[in-house]
């Protein structure tokens, strides 16, 4: 092996930070310090990725590892600066949002905060004599901006640093899930705020411009429906599970050049939904390339799940089948979130088409960041559904 390798390190905007021969025994930390000396940014705000020939990217870590662990010849490496507002975001962030209490309802839910031994604070939701720990607990006074600041902005930043991120909107019917996701023209929800932030950052970036595209699909009564096809909306799709990722074949992919265009595609997906309580995914991918060479990419899965369905003697056969599929999908989703090894993850992912499509992007075994927003009713009449939702969130925690 050569004693040195020629290393070119580029910033996300395409500018060259380092173009020099470096000892094969140098560490990732040495490269970070070289970058810091070049552009004055603290090295703890940077990640360094090796671009692999098939277009994938692999983070070079730990910082103490020598380059010989990763390189055996001259290489071009990408540096991504991680913004301070998302450094603390872990693999899984749990939020509970409690809807407003109606005048006629009796409250059973309390939102609180507990001081820990290390002088930090932990949020919790209390329901009667049971307490559930979460990262963010928002009561009826919380604004849409509060939700965006807590989970929306960090997810966008994670996506921009080249990661796959997931936003899961979950909870009982009538708990304002759609308000959190979409909002109104006067009080926008997460989708319009996140798409505006994403496209604003893209338009401000220098050098090569990321390419943005999106797809959307509904998982309805054991079928997968394309939500973005203009010629044949609702066209049925198939899903397969590869060695490391799920793939929905034939879904419509649309290119977006502005925040409004991305919002229009989300609105189109919404209009094409077949169910009032749907399970669907709105996927956004951003990719930066020079010529035929992919330099960087990030992906966001926005996952909306309907509430669990109760059997009703007055249901039609289609409604009954949809209810069974919705419940089995929710069960599979939480089994995937709780899967502690690769074998369990693969088995549990095969239990529904939604989890098959998300295979490789969701769960403890996946190297992604996921934010789950559980929506709760504070009313006594919804006690059992609220407890069920909170137990599912608790089950997904690794600690």
Secondary structure as UniProt FT lines:
FT   STRAND          4..10
FT   TURN            12..13
FT   STRAND          16..23
FT   TURN            24..25
FT   HELIX           28..39
FT   HELIX           43..45
FT   STRAND          46..51
FT   TURN            53..54
FT   STRAND          57..59
FT   TURN            63..64
FT   HELIX           67..69
FT   STRAND          75..81
FT   HELIX           84..86
FT   TURN            87..88
FT   STRAND          92..98
FT   TURN            103..104
FT   STRAND          109..115
FT   TURN            117..118
FT   STRAND          121..127
FT   TURN            128..129
FT   STRAND          130..134
FT   STRAND          136..138
FT   TURN            140..141
FT   HELIX           144..147
FT   HELIX           148..152
FT   HELIX           153..160
FT   TURN            161..162
FT   STRAND          164..171
FT   TURN            173..174
FT   HELIX           177..181
FT   HELIX           190..204
FT   STRAND          211..220
FT   TURN            221..222
FT   STRAND          223..226
FT   TURN            233..234
FT   STRAND          236..241
FT   STRAND          246..249
FT   STRAND          254..256
FT   HELIX           259..271
FT   TURN            276..277
FT   STRAND          280..290
FT   TURN            291..292
FT   STRAND          293..304
FT   TURN            313..314
FT   HELIX           317..338
FT   HELIX           342..349
FT   TURN            350..351
FT   HELIX           353..357
FT   TURN            358..361
FT   TURN            364..365
FT   STRAND          369..376
FT   HELIX           380..382
FT   HELIX           383..396
//
